[in-house]
Amino acid sequence: MKMQRTLLFPNVGRRVELVSRFKEYAKNNDIQLNIIGTDLNNDAPALYFCDKIYQLPKQRDEKLVELFNDIIRTHNVDTVICTIDPDLEFFSENRHTFNKNEKLDLMLSHQDIIRASSDKNLTEQLFRDAKINTPQVLATSDTFPLFAKPAKGSGSFGAKLIQNKEELETYQQEYSLYNPIYQQYISGKEYTIDCFVTKNNEIYISPRERVKVRGGEVTVSKTVKHHLLIQESKKLLSNSKFYGPITLQAIVSDEDNKAYFIEVNPRFGGGSILSIEAGLNSISYILDDTNSVSNIKENIKMLRYDMSVFIDENE
C-alpha cells in the first residue's frame, strides 16, 4: 500500500520548481502525494502544478486562520511548508491554534527565530549571541561606504550601498518611514548556505556562491565546499530552536577572509533547488523521514530562467 502524504503550500506563488521536485520524488518513491496550493489570486503559476488550489484573502486575521484550518481538515493535510516571510509570521503567531491538530507538522522554527529573521536588529543579535561575525551596526551614519537597509523587510527591498553624504540624504528621504539601519560595508564574495535541520537536530549544510543576483534572488549560483561557512553555520544551527529548511547568507571578506553573516531565513530560499540537486535532499526527510543526503557535490552550477504557464480562459 502506498504511503499517503498531503502538503499545504500557502502563497505558493512562483515556486513551480520546488513543487515539481516534491512530486517527482513522490512518483519515484511510490508515495501518493497531494499538494494543496493557495495564493491571493489565480495568476500564481505554481498553482497550476498543485493538485488542489484555493484563492484566499490577503488579510491575515482570524478569518484566514479558520479558512486554513478548514483546508487542513478537509484534505487531511499533514505538513505545512511556508515559502514567504509573512506566512512564517502568520503560522508562527497562530501555531497554538494549528497545533491542536496533533498530526499536523508545521515546518517552522521557533517563534524567536522567525522574529529575528524579519527584524534586522534581532538578526544581528542572533548572530552575536552565537558568537558569529556579522557587520557592525553603525551608531552614526557618517562613515562611508556603508550599507543601508530597512530594519524590517525581505528580499532586496531598500538594501543599498551608500558611498557618500549626498547618497545618504537621498536614501533617507526615500526610506525614512522604514526605520533603516546602517551597517559596516563588507567587500567580498557573497554566499547562500542552504540548510536543513531535522526533528532530531541533525544538521545538513550546502553552501553556494551567489554568482549573479536579480531582485534579491539568485539567477546563477554554484555549490562550493567552504569549510568556514559550514563550521559557522553549524555553530548557529546547533541552537535547538531551528527546524526544517533554513537559508543563511554570508559575505567572506576580501580584507580579512572572515565570514560575516547577514541574513537568516527559516524557509526554502529561491535557489535552494541547487542544493537539492547537489545532494541535500531535504525533500526525502519531509516526505518519508529518510536520510538520503548523499555526498553533497561541489561545483554544481545552476542557471535559472523564466518559463511560462498558458491558460485558455475560453474554456
Helices and strands as residue ranges (DSSP letters): E 3-9, H 16-28, E 31-39, G 45-49, E 52-55, H 62-75, E 79-80, H 85-93, H 95-98, E 105-106, H 111-118, H 120-129, E 146-150, E 160-162, H 165-175, G 176-178, E 180-184, E 188-197, E 203-214, E 217-223, H 227-237, E 244-253, E 259-265, H 272-278, H 282-288, E 301-303
